[in-house]
Amino acid sequence: MENKMRLEFMALSANESFARAAVAAFFAEVDPTIEEIAEIKTGVSEAVSNAIIHGYKGIKDGIVVVECRINEDRKLSIIVEDKGIGIEDVNKAREPLFTTGNQEERAGMGFTVMESFMDKVEVESALGSGTKVLMIKSLDAGYEL
């Protein structure tokens, strides 16, 4: 059976932990391992933080949308989307250590972290229109529901 959910929340740093916990709770129904849930939470944390910090840089009242889906073969998909400033060069932004933030405060590893914990990461962005990050993770294929 497929299941899905959608969250919308203000682009406030305090809501990053809410998003991480909500996504983990939603995926609990498919009984992921502790390692898998930690990887999911880390990926969500990075994507939501990017939306809040970089997507809405200088914009008040931004909204972050998180959509999650579970399909029958335990493949999880997570979309994190903002309607912020967008990314000028997605390929450059995906390079390790690249950041548009303060070099002393930002490591520039957000996309690298997402890619290391997820099976697939896709990024769509347009200047002035926002960014959409799709993360896909397949849980242990040997597990039977």
N, C-alpha and C positions, 0 to 999 in steps of 0.2 A: 504494500500500500504506500502511495506517495503522500507526503505531508509537506506543508509549507507555512511560512509565517512572514510577517512584515512589521518592522518597527520604524517609527519616525520620532526623532528627538532633536532638541536644540543642539547646535554645534558648540557645546560647552565641554571643557576638559573633564568635568565631573561626570559626564555621561558616558565616557569611554568605558569605565568599569561596569556600568549598567549594561551596556551593549555586550560586553564580553561575557558577563554572567547570564544574560538572557539567551544568547546564542548557545552557550554551554548547556543550559537547562533544556532548550529546545531539542538539541541533539542527543540528550541523555536517553531518549526512548530507544535508540538503536544500540545502546550499551557499548559505547566506545571505551577503549582502554584509557587508563589514566594518562598515558603518553599521548594518545590521540587527542584527548580533550585539551591537554595542555598546548598541543600544536595548534588546534583550532582557535583556542582563546588568544594565543599569541598572534596568529594571523589577523584575527578580528581586531585586536588591540592596535596593531600597526596600521591597518587600513582606516579604522575610525580616527585614530590620532592624526594621520595624514590629512583626512578630510577636514578635521577641526582646525589643525594648526596651519596647514598649507592651503587647503581649498578655500577656506573662509578668511584668509589673511586680510585683515582690515575691513571685513564685512560683518555687520551686526545682524542678528536674527537669522542666521543660517540654519538650515535643517539638514540632518544626515538621515539617510534611509538605509536600513539594513534588511535585506530579504534573504531568507534561508529556505532550502528545499532538501528533502530527503527522498531519494527514489528507492525502488524495490531492491536494487542490488547494493544498497548501503553506500551509494555515491552521494556525497554532500556537496551542495553548492551554496555559496555565500556571495551576495552582492552588497557592496558598500558604495553608496552614491551620494554625491553632493552637487549642488548647483552653484558652486563657487567660481573662482577665477580661472580654473582649468590649468592644464600643464602645457607649456609651450612646446616641449620636446619630450615625448613619453620615453623614447629610447634612451635619451640622456638621463632622465629622471630615474630610470631603472638601473643605472650604473651604480655599483657599490661606492659609497662615500659621497655621492652627489647630494647636495642639499640646497634648497633656496632659503633656508633659515640661517640663523646665527651659527657659524661654524663651531663656536665654543659650546653651544647648547644642543646641537643636532648632529647625529652621527652620519646621517645620509644612508642608513641601512634598511629603511622600511620595506622597500620592494624586495631586497635581497632576503630579508627575514621571511617575508610572506612566501617567496619562492622556495625557500629551504624547508618550510613546513607543509606546503600544499603540493598537490600533484600538478596543478596547473594554475597559472595566474595570468589573466588578461586585463589590459588596461585600455579604456577608451576615454579620450579627453578632448575638449575643444576650448580654446581660450574664450573666457567670458560666459561659458555654458556649464562648466563643471566637469567632474570626473566620475567614472564608473569603474570599479574594480570587481572583477569576477574571480573568485577563488574556488577551486574544486579539489575535493579530497575524497579518495576512495578508502573506506575502512577495510580492515583485514578481510581479504577475499575468502579465507578459510572459514569464516564465521557463518553459521546458518541461522536464519530467523526461525 
